[in-house]
Amino acid sequence: MPNITVELLAGRSLEQRRAFAEAVADSAVEILGARRQDVRMVFTELTPDLVANGGVLASEDDSRAGVVAALASDG
């Protein structure tokens, strides 16, 4: 039984999470031979001030500003 934890910045829509879950479940069935009903996923949404890339908080990283702003406006 695959247990998959997905951490991502908050702001993805229900439709995006649903499509991602379906694609990952499809891959687990195909690649791992798992039964679809046994593929378990947990989504953990993080705010940009709780994630750092290269030692810089996502909320303060100018190179990620567009991504962070887009997620904030969609949420």
LUMBABA-378846 format. One record per residue: residue number from 1; residue in one letter; chain; x, y negated, z negated of N, C-alpha, C, O in turn. Coordinates in nm, 2 decimals. Layout:
N
{r NUM; A; A; {X; Y; Z}; {X; Y; Z}; {X; Y; Z}; {X; Y; Z}}
...
% end
This chain:
75
{r 1; M; A; {0.08; 0.12; 0.00}; {0.00; 0.00; 0.00}; {0.09; -0.12; 0.00}; {0.15; -0.15; -0.10}}
{r 2; P; A; {0.10; -0.20; 0.11}; {0.18; -0.32; 0.11}; {0.11; -0.43; 0.03}; {-0.01; -0.45; 0.05}}
{r 3; N; A; {0.19; -0.49; -0.05}; {0.14; -0.61; -0.13}; {0.23; -0.73; -0.08}; {0.35; -0.73; -0.09}}
{r 4; I; A; {0.16; -0.82; -0.01}; {0.23; -0.93; 0.05}; {0.20; -1.06; -0.01}; {0.08; -1.09; -0.03}}
{r 5; T; A; {0.30; -1.14; -0.06}; {0.28; -1.27; -0.12}; {0.32; -1.37; -0.02}; {0.43; -1.37; 0.04}}
{r 6; V; A; {0.23; -1.47; 0.01}; {0.26; -1.57; 0.10}; {0.26; -1.71; 0.02}; {0.16; -1.74; -0.03}}
{r 7; E; A; {0.37; -1.78; 0.03}; {0.38; -1.91; -0.04}; {0.39; -2.01; 0.08}; {0.47; -2.00; 0.17}}
{r 8; L; A; {0.30; -2.11; 0.07}; {0.30; -2.21; 0.17}; {0.26; -2.35; 0.12}; {0.19; -2.35; 0.01}}
{r 9; L; A; {0.29; -2.45; 0.19}; {0.25; -2.58; 0.14}; {0.10; -2.59; 0.15}; {0.04; -2.54; 0.25}}
{r 10; A; A; {0.04; -2.65; 0.05}; {-0.11; -2.67; 0.05}; {-0.15; -2.75; 0.17}; {-0.08; -2.84; 0.21}}
{r 11; G; A; {-0.27; -2.72; 0.21}; {-0.33; -2.79; 0.32}; {-0.37; -2.71; 0.44}; {-0.44; -2.76; 0.53}}
{r 12; R; A; {-0.34; -2.58; 0.45}; {-0.38; -2.50; 0.56}; {-0.53; -2.47; 0.54}; {-0.58; -2.46; 0.43}}
{r 13; S; A; {-0.60; -2.47; 0.65}; {-0.74; -2.45; 0.65}; {-0.78; -2.30; 0.62}; {-0.69; -2.21; 0.63}}
{r 14; L; A; {-0.90; -2.28; 0.59}; {-0.95; -2.14; 0.57}; {-0.93; -2.06; 0.70}; {-0.89; -1.94; 0.69}}
{r 15; E; A; {-0.96; -2.12; 0.81}; {-0.94; -2.05; 0.94}; {-0.80; -2.01; 0.96}; {-0.77; -1.91; 1.01}}
{r 16; Q; A; {-0.70; -2.10; 0.93}; {-0.56; -2.07; 0.95}; {-0.52; -1.95; 0.86}; {-0.45; -1.86; 0.90}}
{r 17; R; A; {-0.56; -1.96; 0.73}; {-0.53; -1.85; 0.64}; {-0.59; -1.72; 0.68}; {-0.53; -1.61; 0.68}}
{r 18; R; A; {-0.71; -1.72; 0.73}; {-0.78; -1.60; 0.78}; {-0.71; -1.54; 0.90}; {-0.68; -1.42; 0.91}}
{r 19; A; A; {-0.67; -1.63; 1.00}; {-0.60; -1.58; 1.12}; {-0.47; -1.52; 1.08}; {-0.43; -1.42; 1.14}}
{r 20; F; A; {-0.40; -1.59; 0.99}; {-0.27; -1.54; 0.95}; {-0.28; -1.40; 0.88}; {-0.21; -1.31; 0.91}}
{r 21; A; A; {-0.38; -1.39; 0.79}; {-0.40; -1.26; 0.72}; {-0.43; -1.15; 0.82}; {-0.39; -1.04; 0.80}}
{r 22; E; A; {-0.52; -1.18; 0.92}; {-0.55; -1.08; 1.02}; {-0.42; -1.04; 1.09}; {-0.40; -0.92; 1.12}}
{r 23; A; A; {-0.34; -1.13; 1.14}; {-0.22; -1.10; 1.21}; {-0.12; -1.02; 1.13}; {-0.06; -0.92; 1.18}}
{r 24; V; A; {-0.10; -1.06; 1.00}; {-0.01; -0.98; 0.92}; {-0.07; -0.84; 0.89}; {0.01; -0.75; 0.89}}
{r 25; A; A; {-0.19; -0.83; 0.87}; {-0.25; -0.70; 0.84}; {-0.24; -0.61; 0.97}; {-0.20; -0.49; 0.96}}
{r 26; D; A; {-0.26; -0.67; 1.09}; {-0.24; -0.59; 1.21}; {-0.10; -0.54; 1.22}; {-0.08; -0.43; 1.26}}
{r 27; S; A; {0.00; -0.63; 1.19}; {0.14; -0.59; 1.19}; {0.17; -0.48; 1.09}; {0.25; -0.38; 1.12}}
{r 28; A; A; {0.12; -0.49; 0.97}; {0.14; -0.39; 0.87}; {0.09; -0.25; 0.91}; {0.15; -0.15; 0.89}}
{r 29; V; A; {-0.03; -0.25; 0.97}; {-0.09; -0.13; 1.02}; {0.00; -0.07; 1.13}; {0.03; 0.05; 1.13}}
{r 30; E; A; {0.04; -0.16; 1.23}; {0.12; -0.11; 1.34}; {0.26; -0.07; 1.30}; {0.30; 0.04; 1.34}}
{r 31; I; A; {0.33; -0.15; 1.23}; {0.47; -0.12; 1.20}; {0.49; -0.03; 1.08}; {0.58; 0.06; 1.08}}
{r 32; L; A; {0.41; -0.05; 0.97}; {0.43; 0.03; 0.85}; {0.34; 0.15; 0.85}; {0.36; 0.24; 0.76}}
{r 33; G; A; {0.24; 0.16; 0.93}; {0.15; 0.27; 0.93}; {0.05; 0.27; 0.81}; {0.00; 0.37; 0.77}}
{r 34; A; A; {0.03; 0.15; 0.76}; {-0.06; 0.13; 0.64}; {-0.20; 0.13; 0.69}; {-0.23; 0.10; 0.80}}
{r 35; R; A; {-0.29; 0.17; 0.60}; {-0.43; 0.16; 0.63}; {-0.47; 0.02; 0.61}; {-0.42; -0.05; 0.51}}
{r 36; R; A; {-0.55; -0.04; 0.70}; {-0.58; -0.18; 0.70}; {-0.64; -0.22; 0.56}; {-0.60; -0.33; 0.51}}
{r 37; Q; A; {-0.72; -0.14; 0.51}; {-0.79; -0.18; 0.38}; {-0.69; -0.17; 0.26}; {-0.73; -0.22; 0.16}}
{r 38; D; A; {-0.57; -0.12; 0.28}; {-0.47; -0.12; 0.18}; {-0.37; -0.23; 0.18}; {-0.29; -0.25; 0.10}}
{r 39; V; A; {-0.38; -0.31; 0.29}; {-0.29; -0.43; 0.30}; {-0.35; -0.54; 0.22}; {-0.45; -0.60; 0.25}}
{r 40; R; A; {-0.27; -0.58; 0.11}; {-0.32; -0.68; 0.02}; {-0.23; -0.80; 0.03}; {-0.11; -0.79; 0.04}}
{r 41; M; A; {-0.29; -0.92; 0.04}; {-0.22; -1.05; 0.06}; {-0.27; -1.14; -0.05}; {-0.39; -1.15; -0.08}}
{r 42; V; A; {-0.17; -1.22; -0.11}; {-0.21; -1.32; -0.20}; {-0.14; -1.45; -0.15}; {-0.02; -1.46; -0.12}}
{r 43; F; A; {-0.22; -1.55; -0.13}; {-0.17; -1.68; -0.09}; {-0.15; -1.77; -0.21}; {-0.24; -1.79; -0.29}}
{r 44; T; A; {-0.03; -1.83; -0.22}; {0.00; -1.93; -0.32}; {0.03; -2.06; -0.25}; {0.12; -2.07; -0.17}}
{r 45; E; A; {-0.05; -2.16; -0.28}; {-0.03; -2.29; -0.22}; {0.05; -2.38; -0.31}; {0.02; -2.39; -0.43}}
{r 46; L; A; {0.15; -2.44; -0.25}; {0.24; -2.52; -0.33}; {0.23; -2.67; -0.28}; {0.20; -2.69; -0.16}}
{r 47; T; A; {0.24; -2.76; -0.37}; {0.25; -2.90; -0.33}; {0.39; -2.94; -0.29}; {0.49; -2.87; -0.34}}
{r 48; P; A; {0.41; -3.04; -0.21}; {0.54; -3.07; -0.16}; {0.64; -3.11; -0.26}; {0.76; -3.10; -0.24}}
{r 49; D; A; {0.59; -3.15; -0.38}; {0.69; -3.18; -0.49}; {0.73; -3.06; -0.56}; {0.82; -3.07; -0.65}}
{r 50; L; A; {0.68; -2.94; -0.53}; {0.73; -2.82; -0.59}; {0.82; -2.73; -0.50}; {0.86; -2.62; -0.54}}
{r 51; V; A; {0.85; -2.79; -0.38}; {0.93; -2.71; -0.28}; {1.05; -2.80; -0.25}; {1.04; -2.92; -0.22}}
{r 52; A; A; {1.17; -2.74; -0.25}; {1.29; -2.81; -0.20}; {1.35; -2.73; -0.09}; {1.36; -2.60; -0.10}}
{r 53; N; A; {1.40; -2.79; 0.01}; {1.48; -2.73; 0.12}; {1.61; -2.80; 0.12}; {1.62; -2.92; 0.13}}
{r 54; G; A; {1.72; -2.72; 0.11}; {1.85; -2.78; 0.11}; {1.87; -2.88; -0.01}; {1.95; -2.97; 0.00}}
{r 55; G; A; {1.81; -2.86; -0.12}; {1.82; -2.94; -0.24}; {1.74; -3.07; -0.23}; {1.75; -3.16; -0.32}}
{r 56; V; A; {1.65; -3.09; -0.13}; {1.57; -3.21; -0.12}; {1.42; -3.16; -0.13}; {1.38; -3.07; -0.06}}
{r 57; L; A; {1.35; -3.23; -0.22}; {1.21; -3.20; -0.23}; {1.14; -3.23; -0.10}; {1.17; -3.32; -0.03}}
{r 58; A; A; {1.04; -3.14; -0.06}; {0.97; -3.16; 0.06}; {0.90; -3.29; 0.06}; {0.88; -3.35; 0.17}}
{r 59; S; A; {0.85; -3.34; -0.05}; {0.78; -3.46; -0.06}; {0.87; -3.58; -0.04}; {0.82; -3.69; -0.01}}
{r 60; E; A; {1.00; -3.56; -0.04}; {1.10; -3.67; -0.03}; {1.19; -3.65; 0.10}; {1.28; -3.73; 0.12}}
{r 61; D; A; {1.16; -3.55; 0.18}; {1.24; -3.51; 0.29}; {1.19; -3.58; 0.42}; {1.08; -3.54; 0.47}}
{r 62; D; A; {1.26; -3.68; 0.47}; {1.21; -3.76; 0.58}; {1.19; -3.67; 0.70}; {1.10; -3.69; 0.79}}
{r 63; S; A; {1.27; -3.56; 0.72}; {1.25; -3.47; 0.83}; {1.12; -3.39; 0.83}; {1.08; -3.33; 0.93}}
{r 64; R; A; {1.06; -3.38; 0.71}; {0.94; -3.30; 0.69}; {0.82; -3.39; 0.67}; {0.71; -3.34; 0.65}}
{r 65; A; A; {0.84; -3.52; 0.68}; {0.73; -3.62; 0.65}; {0.61; -3.59; 0.74}; {0.50; -3.60; 0.69}}
{r 66; G; A; {0.63; -3.57; 0.86}; {0.52; -3.54; 0.95}; {0.44; -3.42; 0.92}; {0.31; -3.42; 0.92}}
{r 67; V; A; {0.51; -3.32; 0.88}; {0.44; -3.19; 0.84}; {0.36; -3.21; 0.71}; {0.24; -3.17; 0.70}}
{r 68; V; A; {0.42; -3.27; 0.62}; {0.36; -3.30; 0.49}; {0.24; -3.39; 0.51}; {0.13; -3.37; 0.45}}
{r 69; A; A; {0.25; -3.49; 0.59}; {0.14; -3.59; 0.61}; {0.02; -3.52; 0.68}; {-0.09; -3.54; 0.65}}
{r 70; A; A; {0.05; -3.43; 0.78}; {-0.05; -3.36; 0.85}; {-0.13; -3.27; 0.76}; {-0.25; -3.26; 0.77}}
{r 71; L; A; {-0.06; -3.20; 0.68}; {-0.12; -3.11; 0.58}; {-0.21; -3.18; 0.49}; {-0.32; -3.14; 0.45}}
{r 72; A; A; {-0.16; -3.30; 0.44}; {-0.24; -3.38; 0.35}; {-0.36; -3.43; 0.41}; {-0.47; -3.44; 0.35}}
{r 73; S; A; {-0.36; -3.47; 0.54}; {-0.47; -3.53; 0.60}; {-0.58; -3.43; 0.64}; {-0.69; -3.46; 0.66}}
{r 74; D; A; {-0.53; -3.30; 0.66}; {-0.62; -3.19; 0.70}; {-0.70; -3.14; 0.58}; {-0.81; -3.09; 0.59}}
{r 75; G; A; {-0.64; -3.16; 0.46}; {-0.69; -3.10; 0.34}; {-0.80; -3.18; 0.29}; {-0.86; -3.14; 0.18}}
% end
